[in-house]
Amino acid sequence: MVFPLVGEHLIIREFTEDDLAFAHRIRVECFQNTDPISETQAWLEWTVRNYRALRALYQPPYGDYVVVHRESGALVGEVGIVPTTVPWGVLRDDVPQNQRHLVSPEFGLFWATLPEYQGRGYAVEAARLIIQYLVNILHVKQVVATTEFNNAASQRVMQKLGMTLYRNSTSEPFWCEVVGILENP
């Protein structure tokens, strides 16, 4: 990935080991993580090594990235690309019953914004920057995002990104309650 990605209000960059306090804060406040900071530090060290390893292997830049406010330099959130397995049969009625739980790997997108920066469009702008990279540089067929039934804010972000939303009519698998899909035009 060519870093930084620069938008109108935001910059997306790789994490560095200097981002430990921020990384821990966003895990606690946005992901309800209760691990000690030593676990966040281990994750951060792995993340920084992972950027180099994926580049060396010519693999997609899976991972977490820092969202920085351009004007103030404040660290406002996180966005990332994750390999996501989607069982399309639980989302679409046109899949035969015996294939309902077959999965396909997809380019998954996620975002998190610290509470004091929510509601300003930062998640949408950050996600759009990643989508532009995935569509224009990697030429992916589609991008997906998943969230819970009760996460209306993430569902609104998906809609603002132009994603088509699908609701899982079952309780399985738990990670695919609501799936947003954006096809590469």
N, C-alpha and C positions, 0 to 999 in steps of 0.2 A: 504494500500500500504506500502511496506517496503521501508522506506526512510533512507538515500538517495539512489537514483538510480545512479550508477556510470558507466560512459562510458569511452572511451579512452581519450577524451578531456574535457568531461563535467560531471557535477553533477546536478541532478535534486532533488530539495528539496521543502518542503512546504514553502509558504510565512509565514513571521512573521510580527508583527506590526512594526518592525524596518525597513521594506522594503517599507515604504510609499513613499519616494522620487522616488525610482526606479519604483514602481507600477504606480505612476502618470506619470512619464516620458514615460513609454512604452505605456500607454493608449493614451497619447497625440501624440507621434511620430509614433506609429505603427497602432493604431486604430482610429486616428483622433478624439479622444474624446475631447470635449471642456468643460467638467464639471470642476468645481473648485476642488481643492485638498481636500476639506472637503467631497466631494462625493466619491473620491477615498479612503479616510480614512474610510468612512462608509462601502464601499465595502470590504476593507481589513479586517476590524473587523469581518464582516460577513463571509468572506472566512476562516479566522482562526477558527471561531466557527464551521463552516461547516465541516472542517476536522474531528473534534471531534464527531460531531453529526452523520455523515455518518458512522464512525467507530463503534459508539455505537449501531447503527441500523443494522450493518453488511451489509451495502450497498456498491456499487462500489464507488471508490474514485473520484467522479466527482469533477472537480474544476480546478483551475489554479495553476501552479507550476513554481518556479523560475529555470531558466537555468543558472548555474554558470560555468565559465571556471575553470577547475581543477587547472591548474598551477598558474594563476594569481589571482584567486578568484573574478574576475570581473563578475558582473551580466550582462549577454549578451542577455537574452531573456526570453521568457515565453512559456510554453507548457501546454496543458491541455486536459482533458477528459470531454466531454459534451454529455448529451443525445441529440441525433439528430434525428429528424423525417424526413424520406426520402419518398417522393411519387414516388415509383419505376416506375409507369406508364408513367411519363413524361420523363423518361430516357431510358426505354426499350420499343421496339415496340411490344413485345409479350404479353402485358397486355391488356385485353379487355377495350374498351373505357369507359364503365361504372365504371371501377375500377382504372382509370388513376390517380386519386388524393387520393386514399387510402394510408395511411402512415404506416410505421412500425418504432418502436423505434430502434435506433442503437447506438453503442458506437462511438461517434464522437471524432475526434482528431483535435486539432488546434495548431498553433505555431506562434510565432512572434519573430523577432530578431531585436535588435536595429540597426539603419543604419550603424554604424561604424563596426559592426561585421557581416554584411550580406556578402554572397558570400564565406564563409569559411566552409560550410557544417554543421554548428551548428544546423540548423533547422532539417536537415536529421538525425543527430545523436540523437538529443533530441527526435524526433518523434519515432525513432527506439527503444529507451529505453522504451518509454511508450508502444509501440506495443508489445515488448517482454514481458512486464508485463501483458498486456491484454491477450495475446495469451497463455503464459506459466503458469501464475498464475490464472487468472480468466477464462481461457479457452473459450473466446468469439468466436462466430462463424465467425464474420467479424468485421472489423474496417472501418469507413468511414471518409472522410474529404470533406469539401465543400469550394468552393471559387468562385470568380467572373470570368466572361469570360475574363476580361482584366488582371487578376492577373497571368501572365505567370510564375513568380517566384514560387508561391505556386503550380502551376501545375507541374513545374519541380521537386519540392520536392516530390509531390505525385508519379511521375514517378520513381524517384530514390528510393522510398520506395517500388516499385513494385506494386503500385496500378493500377487497370484498371480504366481509366477515362471515364466518361459518360457526355455528354453535353445535357442540357435541351433544347429541340427545341422550348419551349414556354417561355414566360416571367413570368410564375407562377409555383411554388411559387418563390419569389425573392431570397430566401436563397439557392436555389438549382440550380444555373446556371451551375456549373461544380462539379461533385461528383466523388471522388476517392474511390475505394473499394478495400480492401485487405482481401481476404478470409484466414481463418485459415487453414493451410495445414494439 
